[in-house]
Amino acid sequence: MNTVKNRLTVPVGSTSTKIVGPVAITAGIQGQVSNGYTKVFANLQEDNTGKVNISFTIQVNSVDVSTFNTWRDEVKTILGPQVGQQLDIHSGIATDPEEPGRFMSRYSLCALAYAVQSDYSTDAYVNHVDVPFGLNNRQPLRSGLILRSIYELNSSVLDLAGELTAVSASPNSEAFIPVSFFTFNDGRVVPFAGYRGPISLVAGTDETETQPSILAPVAA
């Protein structure tokens, strides 16, 4: 039997609603950030031979790539081009600048790290749930501006599609969607799910080059 399972290791959160009017966020802003992944995998059982291809579509809540790119420009305006360049390097965007969407989850954590601790280390956030964050009066204004910029982002339900290939020599094929989501002290949730497009997910076959474990947005 061939199986496809979708396991949400960390919940993505609710779809954000559009904010009307000015946002009042002070230096005392607080919240929690969680990071994990959605996992999709295929398994080739012993009674199968050869190769099996499984196509799938899943839904995740996330800031979309267009919104993310606009936000990156805002971050660079707030922090300056040198810090913006370092965020691209530490998040991975610099390795594939044509596909920034695949690094949304990590970039959001790097931006948070710089806002609250003035460095780019995400060790405190990666694969952790409900890590508290907040600002104090000793931190610069730019820190509050970064967190406010995250707060103001809108998200939507994204349809992501991919294909998994399992073969006898390598019967398991997996895809991971990295997810980070910010829950602010008023209950507002802003999620970031990494993806790119278009791409087919394949693994464990000599016929096709293994592709990164990321998904493509479904065409409208």
SEMILUM-933698 format. One line per field, with one value per residue: residue in one letter; y, x, z of N, C-alpha, C, O in turn. Coordinates in steps of 0.05 Angstrom, whole numbers, plus 5000, padded with zeros to 4 digits. Example, Ala and Ser with C-alpha at 12.3 -4.5 7.8 and 13.67 -1.06 7.14 Angstrom:
<atoms>
mivo (A,S) $
n_y (4886,4955) $
n_x (5264,5257) $
n_z (5156,5142) $
ca_y (4910,4979) $
ca_x (5246,5273) $
ca_z (5156,5143) $
c_y (4934,5001) $
c_x (5264,5258) $
c_z (5156,5157) $
o_y (4934,5023) $
o_x (5285,5268) $
o_z (5169,5161) $
</atoms>
This chain:
<atoms>
mivo (M,N,T,V,K,N,R,L,T,V,P,V,G,S,T,S,T,K,I,V,G,P,V,A,I,T,A,G,I,Q,G,Q,V,S,N,G,Y,T,K,V,F,A,N,L,Q,E,D,N,T,G,K,V,N,I,S,F,T,I,Q,V,N,S,V,D,V,S,T,F,N,T,W,R,D,E,V,K,T,I,L,G,P,Q,V,G,Q,Q,L,D,I,H,S,G,I,A,T,D,P,E,E,P,G,R,F,M,S,R,Y,S,L,C,A,L,A,Y,A,V,Q,S,D,Y,S,T,D,A,Y,V,N,H,V,D,V,P,F,G,L,N,N,R,Q,P,L,R,S,G,L,I,L,R,S,I,Y,E,L,N,S,S,V,L,D,L,A,G,E,L,T,A,V,S,A,S,P,N,S,E,A,F,I,P,V,S,F,F,T,F,N,D,G,R,V,V,P,F,A,G,Y,R,G,P,I,S,L,V,A,G,T,D,E,T,E,T,Q,P,S,I,L,A,P,V,A,A) $
n_y (4976,5044,5104,5170,5221,5276,5313,5359,5388,5434,5478,5521,5567,5619,5651,5717,5780,5839,5901,5959,6027,6063,6028,6015,6002,5994,6002,5961,5915,5847,5775,5708,5663,5609,5552,5503,5449,5429,5364,5320,5255,5197,5126,5066,5004,4935,4901,4926,4940,4970,5037,5091,5146,5201,5252,5312,5360,5411,5454,5514,5566,5629,5686,5712,5708,5756,5794,5784,5799,5855,5868,5855,5896,5938,5925,5931,5986,6004,5982,5990,5980,5947,5915,5891,5861,5824,5797,5771,5736,5705,5681,5650,5669,5694,5653,5636,5680,5688,5660,5678,5664,5612,5618,5645,5631,5624,5675,5709,5695,5710,5765,5776,5760,5798,5844,5837,5820,5839,5809,5755,5703,5647,5605,5601,5598,5562,5502,5505,5518,5568,5609,5663,5733,5801,5873,5922,5984,5998,5982,6000,6045,6022,5968,5962,5980,5939,5894,5915,5919,5865,5851,5878,5852,5816,5753,5693,5636,5588,5546,5492,5451,5388,5334,5268,5217,5150,5094,5026,5020,5063,5071,5111,5176,5245,5309,5374,5431,5488,5526,5585,5620,5678,5697,5748,5791,5807,5767,5764,5730,5717,5681,5648,5610,5570,5566,5551,5559,5538,5469,5399,5349,5302,5241,5193,5165,5142,5163,5214,5278,5293,5338,5400,5399,5428,5464,5480,5536,5530,5542,5595) $
n_x (5017,5011,5025,5006,5019,5002,5033,5027,5074,5082,5030,5003,4974,4922,4888,4907,4874,4857,4885,4854,4865,4911,4964,4974,5028,5072,5137,5132,5113,5094,5098,5095,5137,5137,5168,5173,5154,5114,5102,5104,5098,5116,5110,5138,5113,5130,5104,5102,5134,5186,5172,5137,5096,5069,5023,5004,4965,4966,4943,4965,4970,4997,5040,5044,5090,5095,5078,5117,5164,5156,5156,5209,5236,5218,5242,5296,5296,5287,5329,5374,5417,5463,5453,5407,5430,5460,5418,5396,5438,5444,5394,5392,5374,5410,5435,5400,5374,5334,5290,5263,5220,5225,5254,5226,5209,5256,5280,5244,5254,5307,5302,5272,5309,5349,5321,5309,5356,5399,5432,5442,5429,5389,5382,5353,5301,5291,5257,5230,5175,5128,5164,5178,5177,5197,5202,5243,5253,5305,5320,5332,5292,5285,5279,5227,5201,5211,5184,5133,5126,5123,5076,5038,5033,4994,4963,4945,4907,4945,4951,4990,5028,5057,5101,5117,5166,5177,5221,5244,5297,5301,5254,5226,5201,5204,5177,5187,5159,5182,5160,5145,5112,5083,5054,5019,5011,4958,4931,4935,4958,5014,5037,5093,5109,5155,5165,5172,5170,5161,5162,5178,5176,5222,5255,5306,5318,5353,5343,5325,5345,5353,5309,5302,5270,5217,5157,5113,5073,5004,4978,4933) $
n_z (5000,4983,5015,5035,5079,5118,5164,5214,5249,5279,5293,5244,5252,5253,5199,5184,5193,5156,5177,5199,5199,5243,5276,5342,5375,5426,5459,5494,5470,5465,5457,5428,5393,5347,5316,5266,5225,5169,5148,5093,5068,5030,5024,5001,5002,5019,4984,4937,4874,4835,4820,4851,4840,4873,4874,4906,4942,4990,5043,5072,5121,5110,5102,5037,4980,4952,4989,5028,5001,4996,5050,5064,5037,5068,5117,5104,5096,5148,5178,5148,5090,5098,5143,5123,5082,5112,5137,5093,5081,5128,5132,5087,5038,5005,4979,4941,4910,4873,4890,4940,4972,4992,5037,5075,5127,5159,5151,5177,5230,5235,5230,5276,5315,5308,5322,5376,5402,5376,5341,5294,5306,5307,5341,5388,5372,5329,5315,5363,5408,5425,5443,5483,5465,5469,5481,5513,5548,5540,5490,5421,5379,5328,5338,5358,5312,5275,5298,5297,5242,5228,5255,5226,5178,5130,5121,5085,5061,5031,4974,4964,4921,4903,4886,4904,4899,4906,4908,4900,4919,4953,4993,5020,5015,5027,5043,5067,5097,5121,5177,5211,5262,5290,5349,5375,5434,5434,5410,5355,5297,5257,5205,5173,5119,5086,5016,4945,4873,4804,4823,4827,4876,4887,4905,4921,4872,4815,4767,4767,4789,4858,4889,4926,4991,4987,4970,4915,4899,4882,4818,4804) $
ca_y (5000,5069,5123,5198,5232,5304,5317,5386,5387,5458,5490,5545,5590,5628,5671,5744,5798,5865,5920,5985,6049,6061,6006,6025,5983,6009,5986,5938,5894,5820,5753,5683,5653,5580,5544,5475,5443,5410,5342,5303,5234,5174,5102,5044,4980,4912,4887,4942,4939,4992,5064,5102,5175,5211,5280,5321,5389,5417,5483,5526,5595,5642,5710,5703,5717,5784,5809,5780,5816,5882,5870,5855,5923,5955,5918,5944,6014,6009,5974,5997,5960,5928,5895,5876,5841,5803,5781,5753,5716,5686,5667,5633,5681,5701,5629,5633,5705,5687,5645,5685,5653,5588,5624,5663,5622,5630,5703,5722,5690,5727,5793,5777,5758,5824,5863,5834,5813,5852,5791,5740,5676,5637,5580,5601,5596,5540,5478,5510,5526,5588,5623,5691,5755,5827,5894,5938,6012,6001,5975,6022,6047,6004,5942,5963,5982,5912,5878,5926,5912,5838,5851,5890,5835,5800,5726,5680,5607,5582,5519,5483,5425,5375,5305,5251,5193,5129,5072,5003,5025,5084,5070,5134,5203,5264,5338,5391,5460,5502,5544,5601,5638,5697,5702,5773,5790,5812,5744,5765,5710,5722,5658,5648,5582,5571,5551,5563,5547,5512,5447,5373,5338,5274,5232,5165,5153,5148,5174,5243,5291,5299,5366,5410,5392,5451,5460,5500,5546,5521,5564,5603) $
ca_x (5000,5025,5012,5014,5009,5009,5035,5034,5089,5075,5007,5010,4960,4899,4891,4906,4854,4868,4883,4844,4873,4938,4969,4987,5046,5093,5161,5125,5101,5102,5085,5109,5143,5141,5180,5173,5150,5094,5116,5089,5117,5106,5124,5134,5112,5144,5089,5105,5160,5190,5171,5110,5094,5045,5019,4988,4961,4959,4938,4978,4967,5023,5046,5052,5116,5093,5078,5143,5184,5151,5165,5238,5244,5213,5262,5321,5293,5288,5355,5397,5424,5483,5439,5390,5446,5466,5394,5394,5459,5439,5369,5395,5364,5433,5443,5381,5359,5311,5269,5264,5198,5232,5268,5210,5207,5282,5284,5228,5267,5331,5293,5265,5334,5363,5305,5309,5382,5420,5449,5427,5427,5361,5383,5333,5275,5287,5247,5219,5148,5120,5186,5169,5194,5187,5221,5244,5259,5334,5325,5327,5266,5284,5270,5198,5191,5212,5162,5108,5123,5113,5049,5020,5031,4970,4968,4922,4910,4960,4950,5017,5027,5083,5101,5137,5173,5190,5231,5252,5323,5297,5225,5214,5205,5193,5178,5184,5153,5188,5139,5148,5089,5085,5029,5023,4997,4929,4920,4940,4978,5027,5053,5111,5115,5174,5159,5181,5156,5148,5181,5168,5192,5230,5278,5312,5318,5377,5334,5319,5361,5337,5303,5299,5244,5200,5134,5106,5045,4987,4970,4905) $
ca_z (5000,4982,5033,5037,5104,5123,5193,5222,5273,5293,5280,5229,5263,5239,5178,5194,5180,5149,5198,5190,5216,5254,5295,5366,5388,5441,5464,5511,5455,5473,5442,5427,5366,5345,5291,5261,5197,5159,5134,5075,5060,5016,5032,4983,5018,5009,4963,4912,4861,4817,4829,4853,4841,4887,4873,4929,4948,5018,5048,5096,5125,5108,5086,5010,4972,4945,5014,5040,4988,5004,5078,5064,5030,5092,5137,5095,5101,5177,5190,5131,5071,5108,5160,5105,5068,5131,5141,5070,5084,5151,5127,5063,5013,4988,4963,4919,4911,4855,4903,4968,4987,5006,5062,5091,5155,5172,5150,5198,5255,5236,5235,5304,5330,5307,5336,5406,5413,5360,5326,5274,5315,5310,5356,5409,5360,5310,5327,5390,5409,5444,5455,5487,5457,5478,5481,5537,5543,5533,5462,5402,5366,5305,5347,5358,5285,5262,5308,5287,5214,5227,5265,5206,5154,5126,5111,5071,5058,5006,4964,4956,4907,4899,4878,4917,4885,4922,4892,4916,4932,4973,4994,5034,5003,5046,5037,5091,5094,5146,5186,5235,5266,5311,5363,5391,5459,5430,5396,5326,5288,5231,5199,5150,5110,5063,4992,4920,4852,4806,4828,4834,4897,4881,4921,4921,4846,4799,4742,4771,4810,4882,4891,4954,5003,4988,4953,4896,4901,4860,4800,4808) $
c_y (5025,5090,5151,5208,5260,5309,5345,5385,5411,5471,5516,5570,5599,5649,5699,5760,5824,5885,5947,6006,6045,6039,6018,6003,5998,5991,5962,5915,5866,5799,5728,5676,5623,5573,5514,5469,5426,5389,5325,5280,5211,5149,5080,5018,4957,4898,4903,4938,4964,5019,5073,5132,5183,5241,5289,5351,5392,5447,5491,5556,5608,5669,5700,5717,5747,5802,5808,5798,5846,5887,5871,5883,5942,5950,5932,5974,6021,6004,5982,5974,5939,5906,5878,5854,5818,5785,5761,5730,5695,5671,5647,5646,5687,5677,5625,5657,5706,5674,5653,5672,5627,5593,5642,5656,5630,5661,5717,5718,5707,5756,5796,5777,5785,5845,5861,5829,5824,5833,5774,5711,5668,5612,5579,5596,5572,5515,5481,5521,5547,5601,5653,5711,5781,5848,5909,5966,6017,5994,5998,6022,6027,5977,5941,5965,5956,5895,5889,5919,5883,5837,5860,5873,5819,5773,5715,5650,5601,5552,5512,5455,5415,5347,5291,5226,5174,5106,5050,5008,5045,5088,5093,5160,5223,5293,5353,5420,5473,5524,5559,5618,5653,5701,5726,5773,5797,5789,5744,5746,5717,5699,5661,5618,5583,5554,5565,5551,5554,5490,5421,5361,5308,5267,5202,5152,5161,5163,5204,5254,5298,5330,5374,5403,5416,5448,5484,5510,5537,5545,5569,5594) $
c_x (5018,5010,5023,5003,5019,5009,5044,5048,5084,5052,5015,4996,4936,4906,4888,4885,4867,4864,4874,4852,4901,4940,4985,5002,5068,5117,5156,5112,5112,5087,5102,5114,5147,5152,5179,5169,5125,5108,5097,5108,5102,5122,5117,5135,5125,5130,5089,5132,5162,5189,5142,5113,5068,5044,5000,4985,4953,4955,4953,4971,4994,5021,5054,5078,5116,5094,5104,5164,5181,5160,5195,5249,5240,5234,5289,5320,5297,5317,5379,5405,5444,5470,5420,5405,5453,5442,5391,5414,5452,5413,5372,5387,5387,5442,5424,5363,5335,5286,5268,5242,5205,5245,5252,5211,5233,5287,5269,5241,5293,5324,5286,5290,5348,5348,5308,5336,5405,5440,5431,5423,5398,5360,5360,5305,5270,5279,5239,5191,5143,5143,5178,5188,5181,5209,5221,5253,5288,5340,5318,5300,5263,5273,5239,5186,5191,5189,5135,5104,5114,5084,5030,5017,5005,4978,4943,4927,4923,4956,4978,5015,5055,5079,5123,5141,5187,5197,5240,5277,5321,5267,5211,5221,5191,5195,5172,5178,5160,5168,5148,5123,5091,5057,5033,5005,4967,4916,4925,4962,4988,5045,5070,5117,5133,5165,5171,5165,5168,5169,5166,5187,5197,5253,5282,5311,5342,5369,5331,5335,5343,5334,5300,5271,5227,5178,5129,5077,5029,4978,4940,4888) $
c_z (5000,4999,5030,5063,5106,5153,5199,5249,5291,5279,5267,5239,5245,5218,5190,5179,5175,5172,5186,5209,5227,5274,5319,5380,5401,5445,5482,5496,5463,5456,5444,5398,5367,5317,5289,5232,5193,5143,5118,5067,5047,5023,5012,4999,5004,4986,4937,4900,4842,4831,4831,4855,4854,4886,4896,4929,4977,5021,5074,5098,5125,5095,5058,5002,4965,4969,5028,5028,4994,5033,5079,5057,5053,5113,5130,5100,5130,5187,5173,5113,5081,5125,5142,5090,5087,5136,5118,5072,5105,5147,5104,5037,4994,4971,4940,4918,4892,4867,4933,4985,5002,5033,5081,5121,5170,5172,5173,5225,5258,5242,5264,5321,5331,5322,5366,5418,5397,5347,5308,5282,5320,5327,5377,5398,5343,5325,5356,5387,5431,5459,5458,5475,5467,5478,5508,5529,5535,5504,5443,5389,5343,5313,5347,5330,5270,5272,5299,5258,5210,5234,5243,5181,5154,5114,5098,5070,5031,4999,4953,4944,4904,4890,4893,4901,4904,4904,4911,4932,4955,4977,5007,5020,5020,5035,5063,5083,5120,5152,5211,5238,5292,5323,5381,5415,5457,5415,5366,5319,5261,5225,5173,5143,5085,5040,4968,4897,4825,4810,4834,4855,4890,4898,4917,4893,4830,4773,4743,4793,4833,4884,4921,4965,5008,4967,4935,4901,4877,4844,4804,4785) $
o_y (5026,5091,5155,5206,5267,5307,5354,5381,5408,5476,5531,5592,5587,5662,5705,5755,5832,5886,5955,6004,6024,6032,6029,5987,6013,5969,5945,5898,5863,5805,5727,5682,5613,5587,5500,5484,5412,5395,5318,5286,5206,5152,5075,5011,4958,4885,4894,4932,4976,5024,5065,5143,5173,5255,5273,5365,5378,5462,5477,5568,5599,5675,5681,5735,5761,5822,5828,5810,5860,5908,5886,5892,5960,5969,5942,5986,6041,6020,5982,5951,5916,5883,5854,5832,5795,5761,5738,5708,5671,5649,5629,5634,5685,5681,5611,5656,5723,5676,5635,5670,5622,5574,5653,5674,5642,5671,5735,5736,5717,5769,5816,5793,5794,5863,5882,5833,5819,5841,5779,5695,5682,5599,5557,5591,5561,5506,5462,5533,5543,5603,5665,5707,5782,5841,5907,5971,6039,6000,6014,6001,6017,5963,5922,5954,5950,5883,5873,5914,5877,5823,5849,5879,5810,5771,5727,5641,5609,5535,5525,5438,5430,5337,5301,5215,5181,5098,5055,5001,5045,5106,5096,5165,5219,5299,5346,5431,5470,5538,5547,5629,5643,5708,5724,5757,5793,5791,5723,5745,5723,5696,5676,5604,5597,5531,5587,5533,5573,5493,5422,5364,5292,5284,5188,5128,5184,5175,5218,5242,5308,5345,5357,5401,5425,5433,5506,5494,5537,5566,5551,5599) $
o_x (5037,4986,5047,4979,5041,4988,5065,5035,5082,5053,5031,5006,4931,4926,4869,4880,4887,4842,4884,4848,4913,4921,5006,4991,5082,5118,5173,5101,5136,5067,5120,5098,5160,5146,5184,5180,5116,5125,5075,5130,5078,5147,5093,5157,5130,5143,5078,5152,5142,5202,5125,5129,5047,5063,4982,5002,4936,4963,4953,4966,5012,5003,5069,5088,5135,5108,5114,5180,5201,5172,5206,5268,5256,5244,5302,5340,5310,5327,5402,5400,5443,5476,5418,5395,5453,5445,5383,5408,5453,5410,5355,5392,5384,5454,5432,5340,5318,5264,5272,5245,5193,5247,5263,5214,5231,5297,5280,5240,5299,5338,5292,5292,5358,5359,5310,5340,5428,5463,5407,5413,5383,5339,5350,5286,5248,5292,5241,5184,5154,5143,5171,5212,5157,5232,5201,5260,5295,5361,5300,5286,5242,5261,5227,5165,5173,5175,5117,5081,5099,5068,5007,5000,4995,4997,4921,4949,4912,4959,4987,5002,5074,5057,5146,5122,5207,5182,5244,5279,5336,5256,5187,5244,5167,5214,5155,5190,5145,5159,5158,5113,5100,5038,5047,4986,4952,4893,4918,4983,4972,5066,5062,5128,5126,5157,5181,5148,5183,5191,5144,5211,5179,5270,5263,5303,5351,5386,5333,5338,5321,5353,5297,5252,5223,5181,5139,5060,5039,4972,4924,4864) $
o_z (5015,4998,5024,5068,5098,5166,5191,5269,5315,5255,5278,5236,5224,5219,5204,5156,5188,5183,5166,5233,5222,5288,5315,5395,5388,5435,5485,5509,5467,5443,5460,5380,5385,5298,5309,5215,5211,5125,5128,5059,5052,5028,5006,5009,4980,4969,4917,4914,4835,4851,4815,4870,4847,4895,4903,4917,4987,5004,5093,5077,5139,5080,5056,5016,4971,4970,5039,5042,4998,5039,5095,5068,5058,5126,5147,5106,5137,5203,5183,5119,5073,5122,5146,5086,5078,5140,5122,5065,5100,5158,5101,5016,4970,4950,4921,4925,4896,4857,4949,5009,5023,5049,5100,5138,5192,5192,5186,5242,5279,5257,5276,5340,5351,5335,5380,5442,5404,5344,5307,5265,5335,5328,5383,5414,5342,5344,5372,5367,5453,5483,5439,5475,5471,5474,5523,5506,5525,5494,5450,5389,5338,5297,5337,5324,5254,5256,5293,5249,5192,5221,5241,5164,5174,5099,5101,5077,5010,5017,4935,4955,4902,4888,4894,4890,4916,4887,4935,4955,4973,4964,5006,5014,5026,5020,5078,5065,5140,5135,5230,5219,5313,5308,5401,5417,5476,5408,5354,5332,5243,5237,5155,5159,5066,5043,4970,4902,4822,4800,4845,4853,4888,4905,4910,4892,4831,4760,4723,4815,4830,4881,4938,4949,5031,4948,4940,4906,4854,4855,4808,4785) $
</atoms>
